[in-house]
Amino acid sequence: MNHLTELQCSMYVDGALESAEHAQAADHLAECESCGTKVDAWRNERNLIHASVTTLDGIDLPAETAL
């Protein structure tokens, strides 16, 4: 497998890849530090976005309410 694209990294983090593609990506990530760094960046971004839409002035809100 070649390096993961930005879209594949994003979809991997979101759990949106087909099972076969997810397995290939996971195998690649186990060996490729470069792609692992990209996936970590996408995961951090997702976590920051999630945190920003689930809190309001320090009050935790359910994600479906915040959207």
mmCIF file as Biopython writes it, N, C-alpha, C and O atoms, coordinates in Angstrom:
data_model
#
loop_
_atom_site.group_PDB
_atom_site.id
_atom_site.type_symbol
_atom_site.label_atom_id
_atom_site.label_alt_id
_atom_site.label_comp_id
_atom_site.label_asym_id
_atom_site.label_entity_id
_atom_site.label_seq_id
_atom_site.pdbx_PDB_ins_code
_atom_site.Cartn_x
_atom_site.Cartn_y
_atom_site.Cartn_z
_atom_site.occupancy
_atom_site.B_iso_or_equiv
_atom_site.auth_seq_id
_atom_site.auth_asym_id
_atom_site.pdbx_PDB_model_num
ATOM 1   N N  . MET A ? 1  ? 0.845   -1.185 0.000  1.0 0.0 1  A 1 
ATOM 2   C CA . MET A ? 1  ? 0.000   0.000  0.000  1.0 0.0 1  A 1 
ATOM 3   C C  . MET A ? 1  ? 0.885   1.240  0.000  1.0 0.0 1  A 1 
ATOM 4   O O  . MET A ? 1  ? 1.884   1.300  0.716  1.0 0.0 1  A 1 
ATOM 5   N N  . ASN A ? 2  ? 0.516   2.212  -0.795 1.0 0.0 2  A 1 
ATOM 6   C CA . ASN A ? 2  ? 1.202   3.499  -0.788 1.0 0.0 2  A 1 
ATOM 7   C C  . ASN A ? 2  ? 0.814   4.244  0.483  1.0 0.0 2  A 1 
ATOM 8   O O  . ASN A ? 2  ? -0.016  3.780  1.264  1.0 0.0 2  A 1 
ATOM 9   N N  . HIS A ? 3  ? 1.429   5.406  0.674  1.0 0.0 3  A 1 
ATOM 10  C CA . HIS A ? 3  ? 1.064   6.227  1.830  1.0 0.0 3  A 1 
ATOM 11  C C  . HIS A ? 3  ? -0.422  6.560  1.767  1.0 0.0 3  A 1 
ATOM 12  O O  . HIS A ? 3  ? -1.017  6.625  0.691  1.0 0.0 3  A 1 
ATOM 13  N N  . LEU A ? 4  ? -1.009  6.771  2.944  1.0 0.0 4  A 1 
ATOM 14  C CA . LEU A ? 4  ? -2.417  7.134  3.025  1.0 0.0 4  A 1 
ATOM 15  C C  . LEU A ? 4  ? -2.612  8.574  2.556  1.0 0.0 4  A 1 
ATOM 16  O O  . LEU A ? 4  ? -1.774  9.441  2.804  1.0 0.0 4  A 1 
ATOM 17  N N  . THR A ? 5  ? -3.727  8.810  1.876  1.0 0.0 5  A 1 
ATOM 18  C CA . THR A ? 5  ? -4.073  10.179 1.491  1.0 0.0 5  A 1 
ATOM 19  C C  . THR A ? 5  ? -4.659  10.886 2.708  1.0 0.0 5  A 1 
ATOM 20  O O  . THR A ? 5  ? -4.986  10.250 3.710  1.0 0.0 5  A 1 
ATOM 21  N N  . GLU A ? 6  ? -4.788  12.193 2.612  1.0 0.0 6  A 1 
ATOM 22  C CA . GLU A ? 6  ? -5.414  12.952 3.703  1.0 0.0 6  A 1 
ATOM 23  C C  . GLU A ? 6  ? -6.845  12.462 3.926  1.0 0.0 6  A 1 
ATOM 24  O O  . GLU A ? 6  ? -7.288  12.341 5.068  1.0 0.0 6  A 1 
ATOM 25  N N  . LEU A ? 7  ? -7.568  12.179 2.840  1.0 0.0 7  A 1 
ATOM 26  C CA . LEU A ? 7  ? -8.935  11.690 2.957  1.0 0.0 7  A 1 
ATOM 27  C C  . LEU A ? 7  ? -8.966  10.337 3.670  1.0 0.0 7  A 1 
ATOM 28  O O  . LEU A ? 7  ? -9.809  10.113 4.539  1.0 0.0 7  A 1 
ATOM 29  N N  . GLN A ? 8  ? -8.062  9.447  3.312  1.0 0.0 8  A 1 
ATOM 30  C CA . GLN A ? 8  ? -8.011  8.141  3.978  1.0 0.0 8  A 1 
ATOM 31  C C  . GLN A ? 8  ? -7.689  8.294  5.464  1.0 0.0 8  A 1 
ATOM 32  O O  . GLN A ? 8  ? -8.260  7.591  6.297  1.0 0.0 8  A 1 
ATOM 33  N N  . CYS A ? 9  ? -6.791  9.198  5.794  1.0 0.0 9  A 1 
ATOM 34  C CA . CYS A ? 9  ? -6.458  9.440  7.206  1.0 0.0 9  A 1 
ATOM 35  C C  . CYS A ? 9  ? -7.688  9.928  7.961  1.0 0.0 9  A 1 
ATOM 36  O O  . CYS A ? 9  ? -7.987  9.439  9.050  1.0 0.0 9  A 1 
ATOM 37  N N  . SER A ? 10 ? -8.389  10.875 7.392  1.0 0.0 10 A 1 
ATOM 38  C CA . SER A ? 10 ? -9.581  11.417 8.019  1.0 0.0 10 A 1 
ATOM 39  C C  . SER A ? 10 ? -10.644 10.339 8.186  1.0 0.0 10 A 1 
ATOM 40  O O  . SER A ? 10 ? -11.250 10.215 9.250  1.0 0.0 10 A 1 
ATOM 41  N N  . MET A ? 11 ? -10.868 9.564  7.137  1.0 0.0 11 A 1 
ATOM 42  C CA . MET A ? 11 ? -11.875 8.507  7.196  1.0 0.0 11 A 1 
ATOM 43  C C  . MET A ? 11 ? -11.465 7.405  8.171  1.0 0.0 11 A 1 
ATOM 44  O O  . MET A ? 11 ? -12.323 6.818  8.830  1.0 0.0 11 A 1 
ATOM 45  N N  . TYR A ? 12 ? -10.176 7.119  8.273  1.0 0.0 12 A 1 
ATOM 46  C CA . TYR A ? 12 ? -9.679  6.129  9.222  1.0 0.0 12 A 1 
ATOM 47  C C  . TYR A ? 12 ? -10.014 6.565  10.645 1.0 0.0 12 A 1 
ATOM 48  O O  . TYR A ? 12 ? -10.520 5.777  11.445 1.0 0.0 12 A 1 
ATOM 49  N N  . VAL A ? 13 ? -9.729  7.813  10.946 1.0 0.0 13 A 1 
ATOM 50  C CA . VAL A ? 13 ? -9.999  8.356  12.283 1.0 0.0 13 A 1 
ATOM 51  C C  . VAL A ? 13 ? -11.492 8.318  12.589 1.0 0.0 13 A 1 
ATOM 52  O O  . VAL A ? 13 ? -11.891 8.037  13.719 1.0 0.0 13 A 1 
ATOM 53  N N  . ASP A ? 14 ? -12.317 8.602  11.580 1.0 0.0 14 A 1 
ATOM 54  C CA . ASP A ? 14 ? -13.765 8.626  11.778 1.0 0.0 14 A 1 
ATOM 55  C C  . ASP A ? 14 ? -14.401 7.244  11.719 1.0 0.0 14 A 1 
ATOM 56  O O  . ASP A ? 14 ? -15.600 7.101  11.957 1.0 0.0 14 A 1 
ATOM 57  N N  . GLY A ? 15 ? -13.601 6.220  11.400 1.0 0.0 15 A 1 
ATOM 58  C CA . GLY A ? 15 ? -14.147 4.871  11.277 1.0 0.0 15 A 1 
ATOM 59  C C  . GLY A ? 15 ? -15.025 4.706  10.060 1.0 0.0 15 A 1 
ATOM 60  O O  . GLY A ? 15 ? -15.957 3.902  10.058 1.0 0.0 15 A 1 
ATOM 61  N N  . ALA A ? 16 ? -14.725 5.476  9.013  1.0 0.0 16 A 1 
ATOM 62  C CA . ALA A ? 16 ? -15.577 5.501  7.829  1.0 0.0 16 A 1 
ATOM 63  C C  . ALA A ? 16 ? -15.036 4.682  6.651  1.0 0.0 16 A 1 
ATOM 64  O O  . ALA A ? 16 ? -15.641 4.672  5.579  1.0 0.0 16 A 1 
ATOM 65  N N  . LEU A ? 17 ? -13.916 4.003  6.838  1.0 0.0 17 A 1 
ATOM 66  C CA . LEU A ? 17 ? -13.380 3.179  5.748  1.0 0.0 17 A 1 
ATOM 67  C C  . LEU A ? 17 ? -14.096 1.830  5.707  1.0 0.0 17 A 1 
ATOM 68  O O  . LEU A ? 17 ? -14.533 1.315  6.736  1.0 0.0 17 A 1 
ATOM 69  N N  . GLU A ? 18 ? -14.209 1.267  4.502  1.0 0.0 18 A 1 
ATOM 70  C CA . GLU A ? 18 ? -14.709 -0.103 4.361  1.0 0.0 18 A 1 
ATOM 71  C C  . GLU A ? 18 ? -13.776 -1.011 5.153  1.0 0.0 18 A 1 
ATOM 72  O O  . GLU A ? 18 ? -12.615 -0.661 5.365  1.0 0.0 18 A 1 
ATOM 73  N N  . SER A ? 19 ? -14.257 -2.160 5.590  1.0 0.0 19 A 1 
ATOM 74  C CA . SER A ? 19 ? -13.467 -3.023 6.476  1.0 0.0 19 A 1 
ATOM 75  C C  . SER A ? 19 ? -12.141 -3.450 5.851  1.0 0.0 19 A 1 
ATOM 76  O O  . SER A ? 19 ? -11.122 -3.475 6.541  1.0 0.0 19 A 1 
ATOM 77  N N  . ALA A ? 20 ? -12.133 -3.787 4.561  1.0 0.0 20 A 1 
ATOM 78  C CA . ALA A ? 20 ? -10.883 -4.210 3.916  1.0 0.0 20 A 1 
ATOM 79  C C  . ALA A ? 20 ? -9.891  -3.049 3.844  1.0 0.0 20 A 1 
ATOM 80  O O  . ALA A ? 20 ? -8.700  -3.226 4.098  1.0 0.0 20 A 1 
ATOM 81  N N  . GLU A ? 21 ? -10.392 -1.858 3.495  1.0 0.0 21 A 1 
ATOM 82  C CA . GLU A ? 21 ? -9.505  -0.691 3.409  1.0 0.0 21 A 1 
ATOM 83  C C  . GLU A ? 21 ? -9.024  -0.285 4.806  1.0 0.0 21 A 1 
ATOM 84  O O  . GLU A ? 21 ? -7.885  0.152  4.968  1.0 0.0 21 A 1 
ATOM 85  N N  . HIS A ? 22 ? -9.881  -0.428 5.801  1.0 0.0 22 A 1 
ATOM 86  C CA . HIS A ? 22 ? -9.485  -0.123 7.179  1.0 0.0 22 A 1 
ATOM 87  C C  . HIS A ? 22 ? -8.339  -1.051 7.608  1.0 0.0 22 A 1 
ATOM 88  O O  . HIS A ? 22 ? -7.365  -0.608 8.215  1.0 0.0 22 A 1 
ATOM 89  N N  . ALA A ? 23 ? -8.471  -2.337 7.284  1.0 0.0 23 A 1 
ATOM 90  C CA . ALA A ? 23 ? -7.434  -3.309 7.651  1.0 0.0 23 A 1 
ATOM 91  C C  . ALA A ? 23 ? -6.118  -2.983 6.953  1.0 0.0 23 A 1 
ATOM 92  O O  . ALA A ? 23 ? -5.053  -3.061 7.567  1.0 0.0 23 A 1 
ATOM 93  N N  . GLN A ? 24 ? -6.185  -2.621 5.679  1.0 0.0 24 A 1 
ATOM 94  C CA . GLN A ? 24 ? -4.962  -2.244 4.943  1.0 0.0 24 A 1 
ATOM 95  C C  . GLN A ? 24 ? -4.331  -1.000 5.557  1.0 0.0 24 A 1 
ATOM 96  O O  . GLN A ? 24 ? -3.113  -0.930 5.725  1.0 0.0 24 A 1 
ATOM 97  N N  . ALA A ? 25 ? -5.163  -0.021 5.890  1.0 0.0 25 A 1 
ATOM 98  C CA . ALA A ? 25 ? -4.651  1.210  6.492  1.0 0.0 25 A 1 
ATOM 99  C C  . ALA A ? 25 ? -4.011  0.912  7.847  1.0 0.0 25 A 1 
ATOM 100 O O  . ALA A ? 25 ? -2.945  1.444  8.157  1.0 0.0 25 A 1 
ATOM 101 N N  . ALA A ? 26 ? -4.646  0.074  8.649  1.0 0.0 26 A 1 
ATOM 102 C CA . ALA A ? 26 ? -4.097  -0.274 9.965  1.0 0.0 26 A 1 
ATOM 103 C C  . ALA A ? 26 ? -2.750  -0.970 9.826  1.0 0.0 26 A 1 
ATOM 104 O O  . ALA A ? 26 ? -1.817  -0.687 10.577 1.0 0.0 26 A 1 
ATOM 105 N N  . ASP A ? 27 ? -2.653  -1.876 8.869  1.0 0.0 27 A 1 
ATOM 106 C CA . ASP A ? 27 ? -1.372  -2.547 8.624  1.0 0.0 27 A 1 
ATOM 107 C C  . ASP A ? 27 ? -0.307  -1.541 8.219  1.0 0.0 27 A 1 
ATOM 108 O O  . ASP A ? 27 ? 0.827   -1.605 8.693  1.0 0.0 27 A 1 
ATOM 109 N N  . HIS A ? 28 ? -0.668  -0.622 7.348  1.0 0.0 28 A 1 
ATOM 110 C CA . HIS A ? 28 ? 0.277   0.398  6.889  1.0 0.0 28 A 1 
ATOM 111 C C  . HIS A ? 28 ? 0.698   1.291  8.059  1.0 0.0 28 A 1 
ATOM 112 O O  . HIS A ? 28 ? 1.875   1.617  8.208  1.0 0.0 28 A 1 
ATOM 113 N N  . LEU A ? 29 ? -0.271  1.681  8.883  1.0 0.0 29 A 1 
ATOM 114 C CA . LEU A ? 29 ? 0.027   2.563  10.015 1.0 0.0 29 A 1 
ATOM 115 C C  . LEU A ? 29 ? 0.948   1.909  11.031 1.0 0.0 29 A 1 
ATOM 116 O O  . LEU A ? 29 ? 1.702   2.592  11.724 1.0 0.0 29 A 1 
ATOM 117 N N  . ALA A ? 30 ? 0.889   0.600  11.119 1.0 0.0 30 A 1 
ATOM 118 C CA . ALA A ? 30 ? 1.767   -0.116 12.046 1.0 0.0 30 A 1 
ATOM 119 C C  . ALA A ? 30 ? 3.230   -0.012 11.627 1.0 0.0 30 A 1 
ATOM 120 O O  . ALA A ? 30 ? 4.132   -0.191 12.446 1.0 0.0 30 A 1 
ATOM 121 N N  . GLU A ? 31 ? 3.461   0.278  10.350 1.0 0.0 31 A 1 
ATOM 122 C CA . GLU A ? 31 ? 4.822   0.336  9.807  1.0 0.0 31 A 1 
ATOM 123 C C  . GLU A ? 31 ? 5.284   1.743  9.418  1.0 0.0 31 A 1 
ATOM 124 O O  . GLU A ? 31 ? 6.485   1.981  9.293  1.0 0.0 31 A 1 
ATOM 125 N N  . CYS A ? 32 ? 4.354   2.672  9.226  1.0 0.0 32 A 1 
ATOM 126 C CA . CYS A ? 32 ? 4.702   3.972  8.637  1.0 0.0 32 A 1 
ATOM 127 C C  . CYS A ? 32 ? 4.513   5.115  9.643  1.0 0.0 32 A 1 
ATOM 128 O O  . CYS A ? 32 ? 3.389   5.501  9.966  1.0 0.0 32 A 1 
ATOM 129 N N  . GLU A ? 33 ? 5.615   5.632  10.117 1.0 0.0 33 A 1 
ATOM 130 C CA . GLU A ? 33 ? 5.575   6.736  11.086 1.0 0.0 33 A 1 
ATOM 131 C C  . GLU A ? 33 ? 4.989   8.005  10.461 1.0 0.0 33 A 1 
ATOM 132 O O  . GLU A ? 33 ? 4.280   8.755  11.132 1.0 0.0 33 A 1 
ATOM 133 N N  . SER A ? 34 ? 5.278   8.245  9.196  1.0 0.0 34 A 1 
ATOM 134 C CA . SER A ? 34 ? 4.785   9.439  8.515  1.0 0.0 34 A 1 
ATOM 135 C C  . SER A ? 34 ? 3.256   9.466  8.484  1.0 0.0 34 A 1 
ATOM 136 O O  . SER A ? 34 ? 2.644   10.478 8.825  1.0 0.0 34 A 1 
ATOM 137 N N  . CYS A ? 35 ? 2.653   8.372  8.083  1.0 0.0 35 A 1 
ATOM 138 C CA . CYS A ? 35 ? 1.193   8.310  8.037  1.0 0.0 35 A 1 
ATOM 139 C C  . CYS A ? 35 ? 0.605   8.301  9.445  1.0 0.0 35 A 1 
ATOM 140 O O  . CYS A ? 35 ? -0.475  8.848  9.672  1.0 0.0 35 A 1 
ATOM 141 N N  . GLY A ? 36 ? 1.305   7.688  10.382 1.0 0.0 36 A 1 
ATOM 142 C CA . GLY A ? 36 ? 0.854   7.705  11.768 1.0 0.0 36 A 1 
ATOM 143 C C  . GLY A ? 36 ? 0.778   9.120  12.307 1.0 0.0 36 A 1 
ATOM 144 O O  . GLY A ? 36 ? -0.138  9.458  13.056 1.0 0.0 36 A 1 
ATOM 145 N N  . THR A ? 37 ? 1.740   9.944  11.926 1.0 0.0 37 A 1 
ATOM 146 C CA . THR A ? 37 ? 1.734   11.346 12.344 1.0 0.0 37 A 1 
ATOM 147 C C  . THR A ? 37 ? 0.531   12.076 11.755 1.0 0.0 37 A 1 
ATOM 148 O O  . THR A ? 37 ? -0.104  12.883 12.434 1.0 0.0 37 A 1 
ATOM 149 N N  . LYS A ? 38 ? 0.217   11.787 10.478 1.0 0.0 38 A 1 
ATOM 150 C CA . LYS A ? 38 ? -0.956  12.415 9.849  1.0 0.0 38 A 1 
ATOM 151 C C  . LYS A ? 38 ? -2.239  11.981 10.542 1.0 0.0 38 A 1 
ATOM 152 O O  . LYS A ? 38 ? -3.118  12.806 10.792 1.0 0.0 38 A 1 
ATOM 153 N N  . VAL A ? 39 ? -2.353  10.705 10.852 1.0 0.0 39 A 1 
ATOM 154 C CA . VAL A ? 39 ? -3.549  10.199 11.523 1.0 0.0 39 A 1 
ATOM 155 C C  . VAL A ? 39 ? -3.667  10.822 12.918 1.0 0.0 39 A 1 
ATOM 156 O O  . VAL A ? 39 ? -4.766  11.181 13.341 1.0 0.0 39 A 1 
ATOM 157 N N  . ASP A ? 40 ? -2.573  10.952 13.617 1.0 0.0 40 A 1 
ATOM 158 C CA . ASP A ? 40 ? -2.601  11.604 14.939 1.0 0.0 40 A 1 
ATOM 159 C C  . ASP A ? 40 ? -3.092  13.043 14.825 1.0 0.0 40 A 1 
ATOM 160 O O  . ASP A ? 40 ? -3.862  13.504 15.668 1.0 0.0 40 A 1 
ATOM 161 N N  . ALA A ? 41 ? -2.654  13.753 13.788 1.0 0.0 41 A 1 
ATOM 162 C CA . ALA A ? 41 ? -3.089  15.134 13.586 1.0 0.0 41 A 1 
ATOM 163 C C  . ALA A ? 41 ? -4.594  15.194 13.323 1.0 0.0 41 A 1 
ATOM 164 O O  . ALA A ? 41 ? -5.287  16.049 13.873 1.0 0.0 41 A 1 
ATOM 165 N N  . TRP A ? 42 ? -5.100  14.284 12.481 1.0 0.0 42 A 1 
ATOM 166 C CA . TRP A ? 42 ? -6.541  14.232 12.219 1.0 0.0 42 A 1 
ATOM 167 C C  . TRP A ? 42 ? -7.308  13.896 13.490 1.0 0.0 42 A 1 
ATOM 168 O O  . TRP A ? 42 ? -8.364  14.475 13.743 1.0 0.0 42 A 1 
ATOM 169 N N  . ARG A ? 43 ? -6.791  12.962 14.297 1.0 0.0 43 A 1 
ATOM 170 C CA . ARG A ? 43 ? -7.452  12.575 15.544 1.0 0.0 43 A 1 
ATOM 171 C C  . ARG A ? 43 ? -7.485  13.770 16.509 1.0 0.0 43 A 1 
ATOM 172 O O  . ARG A ? 43 ? -8.505  14.019 17.150 1.0 0.0 43 A 1 
ATOM 173 N N  . ASN A ? 44 ? -6.389  14.496 16.609 1.0 0.0 44 A 1 
ATOM 174 C CA . ASN A ? 44 ? -6.345  15.683 17.476 1.0 0.0 44 A 1 
ATOM 175 C C  . ASN A ? 44 ? -7.342  16.735 17.014 1.0 0.0 44 A 1 
ATOM 176 O O  . ASN A ? 44 ? -8.030  17.348 17.831 1.0 0.0 44 A 1 
ATOM 177 N N  . GLU A ? 45 ? -7.420  16.946 15.698 1.0 0.0 45 A 1 
ATOM 178 C CA . GLU A ? 45 ? -8.354  17.931 15.158 1.0 0.0 45 A 1 
ATOM 179 C C  . GLU A ? 45 ? -9.798  17.516 15.472 1.0 0.0 45 A 1 
ATOM 180 O O  . GLU A ? 45 ? -10.611 18.338 15.895 1.0 0.0 45 A 1 
ATOM 181 N N  . ARG A ? 46 ? -10.102 16.234 15.259 1.0 0.0 46 A 1 
ATOM 182 C CA . ARG A ? 46 ? -11.449 15.744 15.554 1.0 0.0 46 A 1 
ATOM 183 C C  . ARG A ? 46 ? -11.782 15.944 17.033 1.0 0.0 46 A 1 
ATOM 184 O O  . ARG A ? 46 ? -12.889 16.366 17.370 1.0 0.0 46 A 1 
ATOM 185 N N  . ASN A ? 47 ? -10.840 15.645 17.904 1.0 0.0 47 A 1 
ATOM 186 C CA . ASN A ? 47 ? -11.067 15.805 19.336 1.0 0.0 47 A 1 
ATOM 187 C C  . ASN A ? 47 ? -11.285 17.266 19.719 1.0 0.0 47 A 1 
ATOM 188 O O  . ASN A ? 47 ? -12.122 17.571 20.569 1.0 0.0 47 A 1 
ATOM 189 N N  . LEU A ? 48 ? -10.533 18.164 19.095 1.0 0.0 48 A 1 
ATOM 190 C CA . LEU A ? 48 ? -10.715 19.597 19.369 1.0 0.0 48 A 1 
ATOM 191 C C  . LEU A ? 48 ? -12.079 20.077 18.901 1.0 0.0 48 A 1 
ATOM 192 O O  . LEU A ? 48 ? -12.745 20.839 19.602 1.0 0.0 48 A 1 
ATOM 193 N N  . ILE A ? 49 ? -12.497 19.637 17.724 1.0 0.0 49 A 1 
ATOM 194 C CA . ILE A ? 49 ? -13.813 20.019 17.209 1.0 0.0 49 A 1 
ATOM 195 C C  . ILE A ? 49 ? -14.899 19.470 18.118 1.0 0.0 49 A 1 
ATOM 196 O O  . ILE A ? 49 ? -15.839 20.180 18.475 1.0 0.0 49 A 1 
ATOM 197 N N  . HIS A ? 50 ? -14.768 18.207 18.491 1.0 0.0 50 A 1 
ATOM 198 C CA . HIS A ? 50 ? -15.763 17.598 19.378 1.0 0.0 50 A 1 
ATOM 199 C C  . HIS A ? 50 ? -15.851 18.367 20.695 1.0 0.0 50 A 1 
ATOM 200 O O  . HIS A ? 50 ? -16.946 18.635 21.189 1.0 0.0 50 A 1 
ATOM 201 N N  . ALA A ? 51 ? -14.720 18.713 21.250 1.0 0.0 51 A 1 
ATOM 202 C CA . ALA A ? 51 ? -14.711 19.449 22.514 1.0 0.0 51 A 1 
ATOM 203 C C  . ALA A ? 51 ? -15.358 20.819 22.358 1.0 0.0 51 A 1 
ATOM 204 O O  . ALA A ? 51 ? -16.025 21.298 23.275 1.0 0.0 51 A 1 
ATOM 205 N N  . SER A ? 52 ? -15.166 21.450 21.211 1.0 0.0 52 A 1 
ATOM 206 C CA . SER A ? 52 ? -15.711 22.793 21.024 1.0 0.0 52 A 1 
ATOM 207 C C  . SER A ? 52 ? -17.221 22.794 20.839 1.0 0.0 52 A 1 
ATOM 208 O O  . SER A ? 52 ? -17.873 23.797 21.129 1.0 0.0 52 A 1 
ATOM 209 N N  . VAL A ? 53 ? -17.794 21.686 20.359 1.0 0.0 53 A 1 
ATOM 210 C CA . VAL A ? 53 ? -19.240 21.663 20.149 1.0 0.0 53 A 1 
ATOM 211 C C  . VAL A ? 53 ? -19.986 20.952 21.279 1.0 0.0 53 A 1 
ATOM 212 O O  . VAL A ? 53 ? -21.216 20.898 21.269 1.0 0.0 53 A 1 
ATOM 213 N N  . THR A ? 54 ? -19.262 20.413 22.238 1.0 0.0 54 A 1 
ATOM 214 C CA . THR A ? 54 ? -19.937 19.720 23.337 1.0 0.0 54 A 1 
ATOM 215 C C  . THR A ? 54 ? -19.816 20.459 24.656 1.0 0.0 54 A 1 
ATOM 216 O O  . THR A ? 54 ? -20.293 19.978 25.683 1.0 0.0 54 A 1 
ATOM 217 N N  . THR A ? 55 ? -19.184 21.622 24.639 1.0 0.0 55 A 1 
ATOM 218 C CA . THR A ? 55 ? -19.114 22.418 25.861 1.0 0.0 55 A 1 
ATOM 219 C C  . THR A ? 55 ? -19.536 23.850 25.570 1.0 0.0 55 A 1 
ATOM 220 O O  . THR A ? 55 ? -19.276 24.383 24.492 1.0 0.0 55 A 1 
ATOM 221 N N  . LEU A ? 56 ? -20.174 24.446 26.527 1.0 0.0 56 A 1 
ATOM 222 C CA . LEU A ? 56 ? -20.597 25.837 26.420 1.0 0.0 56 A 1 
ATOM 223 C C  . LEU A ? 56 ? -20.340 26.479 27.771 1.0 0.0 56 A 1 
ATOM 224 O O  . LEU A ? 56 ? -21.002 26.161 28.759 1.0 0.0 56 A 1 
ATOM 225 N N  . ASP A ? 57 ? -19.386 27.376 27.804 1.0 0.0 57 A 1 
ATOM 226 C CA . ASP A ? 57 ? -19.027 28.037 29.056 1.0 0.0 57 A 1 
ATOM 227 C C  . ASP A ? 57 ? -18.755 27.037 30.176 1.0 0.0 57 A 1 
ATOM 228 O O  . ASP A ? 57 ? -19.186 27.225 31.314 1.0 0.0 57 A 1 
ATOM 229 N N  . GLY A ? 58 ? -18.035 25.976 29.836 1.0 0.0 58 A 1 
ATOM 230 C CA . GLY A ? 58 ? -17.662 24.996 30.836 1.0 0.0 58 A 1 
ATOM 231 C C  . GLY A ? 58 ? -18.742 23.996 31.192 1.0 0.0 58 A 1 
ATOM 232 O O  . GLY A ? 58 ? -18.536 23.161 32.072 1.0 0.0 58 A 1 
ATOM 233 N N  . ILE A ? 59 ? -19.896 24.059 30.528 1.0 0.0 59 A 1 
ATOM 234 C CA . ILE A ? 59 ? -20.992 23.123 30.796 1.0 0.0 59 A 1 
ATOM 235 C C  . ILE A ? 59 ? -20.967 22.051 29.711 1.0 0.0 59 A 1 
ATOM 236 O O  . ILE A ? 59 ? -21.036 22.367 28.523 1.0 0.0 59 A 1 
ATOM 237 N N  . ASP A ? 60 ? -20.870 20.805 30.110 1.0 0.0 60 A 1 
ATOM 238 C CA . ASP A ? 60 ? -20.884 19.717 29.142 1.0 0.0 60 A 1 
ATOM 239 C C  . ASP A ? 60 ? -22.289 19.547 28.596 1.0 0.0 60 A 1 
ATOM 240 O O  . ASP A ? 60 ? -23.261 19.468 29.348 1.0 0.0 60 A 1 
ATOM 241 N N  . LEU A ? 61 ? -22.379 19.492 27.274 1.0 0.0 61 A 1 
ATOM 242 C CA . LEU A ? 61 ? -23.656 19.271 26.596 1.0 0.0 61 A 1 
ATOM 243 C C  . LEU A ? 61 ? -23.581 17.983 25.789 1.0 0.0 61 A 1 
ATOM 244 O O  . LEU A ? 61 ? -22.509 17.635 25.292 1.0 0.0 61 A 1 
ATOM 245 N N  . PRO A ? 62 ? -24.689 17.268 25.645 1.0 0.0 62 A 1 
ATOM 246 C CA . PRO A ? 62 ? -24.665 16.118 24.738 1.0 0.0 62 A 1 
ATOM 247 C C  . PRO A ? 62 ? -24.337 16.588 23.323 1.0 0.0 62 A 1 
ATOM 248 O O  . PRO A ? 62 ? -24.788 17.656 22.908 1.0 0.0 62 A 1 
ATOM 249 N N  . ALA A ? 63 ? -23.568 15.812 22.586 1.0 0.0 63 A 1 
ATOM 250 C CA . ALA A ? 63 ? -23.129 16.210 21.240 1.0 0.0 63 A 1 
ATOM 251 C C  . ALA A ? 63 ? -24.319 16.520 20.333 1.0 0.0 63 A 1 
ATOM 252 O O  . ALA A ? 63 ? -24.249 17.464 19.546 1.0 0.0 63 A 1 
ATOM 253 N N  . GLU A ? 64 ? -25.399 15.761 20.419 1.0 0.0 64 A 1 
ATOM 254 C CA . GLU A ? 64 ? -26.538 15.997 19.537 1.0 0.0 64 A 1 
ATOM 255 C C  . GLU A ? 64 ? -27.231 17.327 19.852 1.0 0.0 64 A 1 
ATOM 256 O O  . GLU A ? 64 ? -27.849 17.919 18.966 1.0 0.0 64 A 1 
ATOM 257 N N  . THR A ? 65 ? -27.141 17.799 21.084 1.0 0.0 65 A 1 
ATOM 258 C CA . THR A ? 65 ? -27.721 19.093 21.447 1.0 0.0 65 A 1 
ATOM 259 C C  . THR A ? 65 ? -26.891 20.236 20.893 1.0 0.0 65 A 1 
ATOM 260 O O  . THR A ? 65 ? -27.431 21.248 20.448 1.0 0.0 65 A 1 
ATOM 261 N N  . ALA A ? 66 ? -25.567 20.070 20.922 1.0 0.0 66 A 1 
ATOM 262 C CA . ALA A ? 66 ? -24.661 21.139 20.519 1.0 0.0 66 A 1 
ATOM 263 C C  . ALA A ? 66 ? -24.681 21.361 19.017 1.0 0.0 66 A 1 
ATOM 264 O O  . ALA A ? 66 ? -24.385 22.462 18.552 1.0 0.0 66 A 1 
ATOM 265 N N  . LEU A ? 67 ? -25.020 20.348 18.263 1.0 0.0 67 A 1 
ATOM 266 C CA . LEU A ? 67 ? -25.001 20.481 16.808 1.0 0.0 67 A 1 
ATOM 267 C C  . LEU A ? 67 ? -26.231 21.211 16.400 1.0 0.0 67 A 1 
ATOM 268 O O  . LEU A ? 67 ? -26.442 21.447 15.210 1.0 0.0 67 A 1 
#
